[in-house]
């Protein structure tokens, strides 16, 4: 049986620490952290589930988490209002948009100090998903020094920000995408693989070297069910260290998002603007 990198097992400790931080902000500084999630009218059932999970997490640690629905045409005015609302410490736009071509423009409107998903070019926070993957590997004692790392996919949510983070740390990182000549060869030569393409079953067992560490951060919807990038055959091997079908990166991504909200509230409190 493969060894599982289970984010659900780690998130409880993080949530306890965050709840203590929020209580301290509320009681000692009279600061009440608040996150606003902006979503489109065409948000899928999967997206609505993500939003509800974030609201539930916020409730658990006493962070007010509101959802606002707006079209792409309405979002600039809404985000401008939220940017100037002192009660709001974090703003995220739940992707994908109904019109994905507007993504860069709309994310760029979020004030850098409130961009807690870390997706805008000027954001002051690292990507929540990149932070989550770091936490997951560290939590299971997976060291990245002297390892060959492959990131499959160069998207704005996972691949690109994670590559930037790990390259800043001096790790040996290669990003693989459609322009890569032989993805299978590169993956087989890697010790740690993070895949985030949203292409179901893209990564197969024969592509992975013995003892590889594999983090599946890809998400796609098939018949209303969330599926990752890994083929089911991978889970039949007993030499790999991989994320489970559910409860891998996702729970820690939500935790990392709220870590950024707390950091934003602490920064505001420290500046005397809370």
N, C-alpha and C positions, 0 to 999 in steps of 0.2 A: 504494500500500500504506500502511496506517496505521502510525504510529509506536508501538512497543510499550513499555509500562511493565512491564518484566520483573523481578520480584522475585528470581528465581533468579540473575540476573546480579549482584545486589547482596549476596546473603546470604553468599557466600564470604568477603568482607572482614570482615563482622560476626562470622562464626564464628571466624575467625583471632584477632580481638581478644578474643572471649569465652574462647577456649581459653587465651590468655595470662593472662587475669584469674583463671581457675580454677586454673591451675598456681600462680600467685602466692598464692592463698588456701591451697592445699593445702601448699605448700612453706614459705611464710614465716609463716603463721598457724595451720597445722594445722587448717584449716577445710575440710570436705568437703561442698560444696553438694549438697542432696538435694531432689528434687521428688517429690510423690506425686499421682498422678492417680486420682480416685475416679470409677468408672463404674457404671452399673446392669447387672443381669443381662440386660436386654433390649436392650443396646446393639447397634445395627445393624452390618453389615459395614463400612459407611462410617465409623462411629464407631471401630470397632476399628482401621481403617486409620489414622485420625488419631492414635490412641494409640500405635501402633507407630512412626509417623513421629516423634513427640515422643521416644519412648524411644531411637530411633536417633540423633536429634540430640543428646540428652543424653549418650549413649555417646561420640559424636565429640568432645565438649568436656569429658569426664570429670565430668559431673554425673550422679549416680545418679538414675535416673528409674523409679519403681515404679508399678505399677497395682494398685489395690484394687477389688474388686467388692462392691457392697452395695446392698440395696434402699433405697428412700427411708426406710423405717422403721428400718433399721440405720445410716443415714448419720449421724444426730446423735451416736451413741456413737463411731463411727469418727472423725468429724471432731474431736470433743472429745479423743480419744486423740492424734490427730496434732497438734492445737494445743499439747499439752503435751509432745510428743516433741521434745527439743532437737536431735535429729539431722535433723529435717525443717525445711527453710527455706521451702518453698513447697507450697501445696496448691491443686489445682484440681478442680472438679467438671465432668466432661465432659458437656456438654449436647447434646441435650435429655434430660431425665429421662424415665423411663417415665410418671411422673405430672407433667406440666409445671406443674400448679397448686402444687406444692411448691417450685418453683424459688427464689422470693424467700426463703422460710423457710430453706432449706438453705444457699444462698449466704451468708446472713447469719450462719451459724454459724462460718464460717471466720475465724480471728483476722486482724484487719486487716493485721498485719505479715507474714502468710503468704499473703494473698489476691493471688497473683501474676498472676491473670487480670484483676484490677481490676474485678470484677463486683459485689461486695458494696457496700452503701451506705457502709460505713466503710473500704473498702479504701484502703491507703496508696499504691497503684500505679495508674497510668493503665491503661486497657484495652489489652491486648496488640494487638488488631486496630487500634485507633485509632493506637497508636504505629507499627504497621507501615505504615499508609497515609501517615502523616507522613513516615516514612523513604523510602517509595517515591517520593513526589512530590519530596522534597528531593533524592533521589539522581539524579533526572532533571532537576533544575533548574527544577521547576515552582513558581513563586512564587504565593502565595495572596493577597498584599496587593493591594488594589484589584480583586479578582476577585469576581464574583457566584457563590456556591457553593450548590449544591443537594444535600442529602442525602436520598435516597429511602429511606424506612423509618426508624422510630424505635425499633428493637429494642434490647434491653439489650446485645447483643454488639457492635454496630457503630454504628448510627445515633445512639442517645442519648449514649453516651460520646464519640463523635467530635464531635458538635455541642457538647457542653460544653467539650471541649478547644479547639476552634477559636473558640468565642465568648469564651473566656478570653483568647485571643490577639488578640481584636479584629477577627476576620475577618467578612465579610458572609455569614452562613450562614442558609439557610432550610431547614427540615426539612419534607419532603413526605410525607404519608401518606394514608390513606383519606379523611380529612376535608378534604383539599385540593380546592378546587373544580375547578381545571383543571391537572392535573399536567403534561400535555403542554406547555401554554403556559409554565409556570414552568421546565420543563427547557430548553425552546428559548431562553429568555432567560438561561440560566446559562452561565458560562465553564467551570466545573468541576463535574462531577456524580459523586457517589459513590452507588452503588446497592447496597442490602443488604436486599432483601425476601425472597429465597428463592422468588420467583415466576419460573419459567423464561420467558425471552424477553419479559419485561415491557417492556423498553426497546427500541424499534425505531429504525431509521435516521431516519425522518421526524421523530422527536422531538428530534433533536440539531442544534444550530447548527453552522455551519462552524467548524472549528478547535477544537471542544470537547475538553476533557480528561475522560476517562471512566474511573472506577475501579469495576470490578465486584467487589464483596465479598459478593455473594449466593451462597448455596450451596443446592442442592436435589438430591435423588436421583431420577433417572429410570432405571428398569430397572437399578439398581445402578451407574449412572454419575453422577458429580457434574457438575451443570450450573449456570451462573450466570444472572444476570438479563438478559443482553444477547441480542438476537436475532442470528442468524448474518449477516443482511444488513448489519449495522453494519460487519463486518470487510471488506466489499467497498469501503468508502469509503477514499479516500487522503488525507483532510484531518484525520483525527482522531488523537488521542493516547490510546491505550486499553491496558488490561491484556490480556494474552493469555488464551486459553481455560484454560490451565494455567500455573502458575508466576507469577501476579501477586502478589496480596496474601498468599496462603497461606504461602509459605516465610518471608516476613518476619514474619508473625504468630507462627510458631514461634520465630523468632529473638528477637522482642520478649518473648515469654513467658520465655525463658531469661535475657534481660537483667534482667528483674524478679527472677528467682531469684537471680542473681548479686548484684544490689543488696540483696536481703534478707539474703543471707549476709554481705555486706560490712557491713551495718548491725548484724547480730548480732555480728560480729567487733569492730566499733568500740565496741560497748557492753560488751564483755568477757564476753558470755554464750555465745560460741561454744564 
